[in-house]
């Protein structure tokens, strides 16, 4: 039995799917870049093997050099602006799906938080799971 999970952007022009049994883990990221792109205190991401993720539609991308020196590419809908998928050029086998874009995210369990050092007081790190000051070493 597959447990296919679907999601997409606000306007529906970009859709994706993956088998949630293949999801690696889920995390809150409190880095300043994630705060800026979400307009909130963190991004909640689900790490998915690139080969397990299928997409339909076009996304625009924007790449930055992160604080740790990695090259982060963020994919967003060119029509509605929804942040959808991101990845590190240094980790091509993994995609980071934004949990808020899932059609049903009730199954997501957050494993840890990254970048606790830049968490805002109004969006604190969840103390019930491990937290890393910056990116964990993988």
The 8 nearest C-alpha neighbors of each residue, nearest first, counted from 0:
[[1, 2, 3, 18, 20, 19, 4, 21],
 [2, 0, 3, 18, 20, 19, 4, 17],
 [1, 3, 18, 19, 4, 0, 20, 17],
 [4, 2, 18, 17, 1, 19, 16, 5],
 [3, 5, 16, 17, 18, 19, 2, 6],
 [6, 4, 16, 15, 102, 101, 3, 17],
 [7, 5, 101, 102, 100, 15, 14, 16],
 [6, 8, 14, 13, 100, 15, 11, 101],
 [7, 9, 11, 81, 10, 13, 100, 76],
 [8, 10, 11, 81, 79, 7, 100, 12],
 [9, 11, 8, 12, 79, 78, 13, 7],
 [12, 10, 8, 13, 9, 7, 14, 79],
 [11, 13, 10, 56, 14, 8, 57, 76],
 [14, 12, 56, 7, 11, 8, 55, 57],
 [15, 13, 7, 55, 54, 6, 56, 12],
 [16, 14, 54, 6, 53, 5, 7, 55],
 [15, 17, 5, 4, 53, 52, 6, 3],
 [18, 16, 52, 4, 3, 51, 19, 53],
 [17, 19, 3, 2, 20, 21, 4, 1],
 [18, 20, 22, 21, 2, 4, 17, 3],
 [19, 21, 18, 22, 2, 1, 23, 3],
 [22, 20, 19, 18, 23, 47, 51, 48],
 [23, 21, 47, 19, 20, 24, 46, 45],
 [22, 24, 46, 47, 21, 25, 48, 45],
 [23, 25, 46, 45, 22, 110, 26, 109],
 [24, 26, 45, 109, 44, 110, 46, 108],
 [27, 25, 111, 109, 44, 112, 110, 43],
 [26, 28, 43, 112, 42, 41, 113, 44],
 [27, 29, 113, 42, 41, 112, 30, 114],
 [28, 30, 41, 114, 118, 113, 117, 115],
 [31, 29, 114, 33, 32, 28, 117, 34],
 [30, 32, 34, 33, 35, 29, 117, 41],
 [33, 31, 35, 34, 30, 36, 65, 29],
 [34, 32, 36, 35, 30, 31, 42, 41],
 [35, 33, 31, 40, 41, 39, 32, 37],
 [34, 36, 32, 38, 33, 37, 31, 39],
 [37, 35, 33, 34, 38, 32, 82, 39],
 [38, 36, 39, 34, 35, 33, 42, 41],
 [37, 39, 35, 34, 36, 40, 33, 41],
 [40, 38, 37, 34, 41, 35, 42, 122],
 [39, 41, 122, 34, 119, 29, 118, 38],
 [42, 40, 29, 34, 28, 39, 33, 27],
 [41, 43, 28, 33, 27, 44, 37, 29],
 [42, 44, 27, 98, 26, 97, 28, 41],
 [45, 43, 97, 96, 26, 98, 95, 25],
 [44, 46, 25, 96, 95, 24, 47, 98],
 [45, 47, 95, 23, 24, 94, 22, 25],
 [48, 46, 22, 94, 93, 23, 49, 45],
 [49, 47, 93, 51, 50, 92, 94, 52],
 [48, 50, 93, 92, 94, 51, 52, 47],
 [49, 51, 48, 52, 92, 53, 93, 47],
 [52, 50, 48, 49, 17, 53, 47, 18],
 [53, 51, 17, 49, 50, 16, 54, 48],
 [54, 52, 16, 15, 17, 51, 55, 50],
 [55, 53, 15, 14, 16, 52, 56, 13],
 [54, 56, 14, 13, 15, 57, 53, 12],
 [57, 55, 13, 12, 14, 54, 58, 15],
 [56, 58, 13, 59, 55, 76, 12, 77],
 [59, 57, 76, 75, 74, 77, 60, 56],
 [58, 60, 75, 74, 77, 76, 57, 61],
 [61, 59, 74, 73, 75, 72, 58, 62],
 [60, 62, 73, 72, 74, 63, 59, 71],
 [63, 61, 72, 71, 73, 70, 60, 64],
 [64, 62, 71, 70, 65, 72, 61, 69],
 [63, 65, 70, 69, 68, 71, 66, 62],
 [66, 64, 68, 69, 67, 63, 70, 71],
 [65, 67, 68, 64, 69, 30, 32, 31],
 [68, 66, 65, 69, 134, 64, 133, 70],
 [69, 67, 65, 66, 64, 70, 71, 63],
 [70, 68, 65, 64, 67, 71, 87, 89],
 [69, 71, 64, 87, 88, 63, 65, 72],
 [72, 70, 87, 62, 63, 86, 69, 64],
 [73, 71, 62, 86, 85, 61, 87, 60],
 [74, 72, 85, 60, 61, 84, 62, 71],
 [75, 73, 60, 84, 59, 85, 83, 58],
 [74, 76, 82, 81, 58, 83, 59, 80],
 [75, 77, 80, 58, 81, 78, 79, 59],
 [76, 78, 59, 80, 58, 79, 75, 57],
 [79, 77, 76, 80, 10, 12, 81, 75],
 [78, 80, 76, 81, 10, 77, 9, 8],
 [81, 79, 76, 75, 77, 78, 82, 8],
 [82, 80, 75, 76, 8, 79, 83, 9],
 [83, 81, 75, 74, 80, 84, 76, 97],
 [84, 82, 97, 75, 74, 96, 81, 100],
 [83, 85, 96, 74, 95, 97, 73, 82],
 [86, 84, 73, 95, 72, 74, 94, 96],
 [87, 85, 94, 72, 71, 95, 88, 73],
 [86, 88, 71, 90, 89, 70, 72, 69],
 [87, 89, 90, 70, 91, 86, 71, 69],
 [88, 90, 87, 91, 69, 70, 86, 71],
 [91, 89, 87, 88, 92, 93, 86, 94],
 [92, 90, 93, 88, 89, 87, 86, 49],
 [91, 93, 49, 90, 48, 94, 50, 47],
 [94, 92, 48, 49, 91, 47, 90, 46],
 [95, 93, 86, 47, 49, 46, 85, 48],
 [96, 94, 46, 85, 45, 84, 44, 86],
 [97, 95, 84, 45, 44, 98, 83, 94],
 [96, 98, 44, 83, 99, 100, 43, 84],
 [99, 97, 100, 44, 43, 101, 96, 45],
 [100, 98, 97, 101, 43, 104, 102, 44],
 [99, 101, 98, 6, 7, 97, 8, 102],
 [102, 100, 6, 103, 104, 99, 98, 5],
 [101, 103, 6, 5, 100, 104, 7, 4],
 [104, 102, 101, 105, 4, 5, 106, 6],
 [103, 105, 106, 101, 107, 102, 98, 99],
 [104, 106, 103, 107, 108, 101, 102, 98],
 [107, 105, 104, 108, 103, 19, 4, 109],
 [108, 106, 104, 105, 109, 25, 98, 45],
 [109, 107, 110, 25, 106, 24, 26, 105],
 [108, 110, 25, 26, 111, 107, 27, 24],
 [109, 111, 25, 26, 108, 128, 24, 129],
 [112, 110, 129, 26, 128, 130, 109, 27],
 [111, 113, 27, 130, 26, 28, 131, 129],
 [114, 112, 28, 131, 134, 133, 115, 130],
 [113, 115, 133, 132, 29, 30, 116, 117],
 [114, 116, 132, 118, 117, 113, 131, 29],
 [117, 115, 132, 114, 118, 133, 29, 131],
 [116, 118, 115, 114, 30, 29, 119, 31],
 [119, 117, 115, 29, 123, 116, 124, 120],
 [118, 120, 122, 121, 123, 40, 117, 29],
 [121, 119, 123, 122, 118, 124, 40, 117],
 [120, 122, 119, 123, 40, 118, 39, 124],
 [123, 121, 40, 119, 120, 118, 124, 41],
 [124, 122, 120, 118, 119, 121, 125, 40],
 [123, 125, 126, 115, 118, 112, 122, 130],
 [126, 124, 127, 128, 123, 112, 130, 111],
 [125, 127, 128, 124, 129, 130, 123, 112],
 [126, 128, 125, 129, 111, 124, 130, 110],
 [127, 129, 111, 126, 125, 110, 130, 112],
 [130, 128, 111, 112, 131, 127, 110, 126],
 [131, 129, 112, 111, 113, 115, 128, 132],
 [130, 132, 113, 133, 115, 114, 135, 112],
 [131, 133, 115, 114, 116, 113, 130, 134],
 [132, 134, 114, 131, 113, 135, 115, 116],
 [135, 133, 113, 114, 136, 131, 132, 67],
 [136, 134, 137, 131, 133, 113, 132, 114],
 [135, 137, 134, 133, 131, 113, 67, 132],
 [136, 135, 134, 90, 89, 93, 131, 133]]
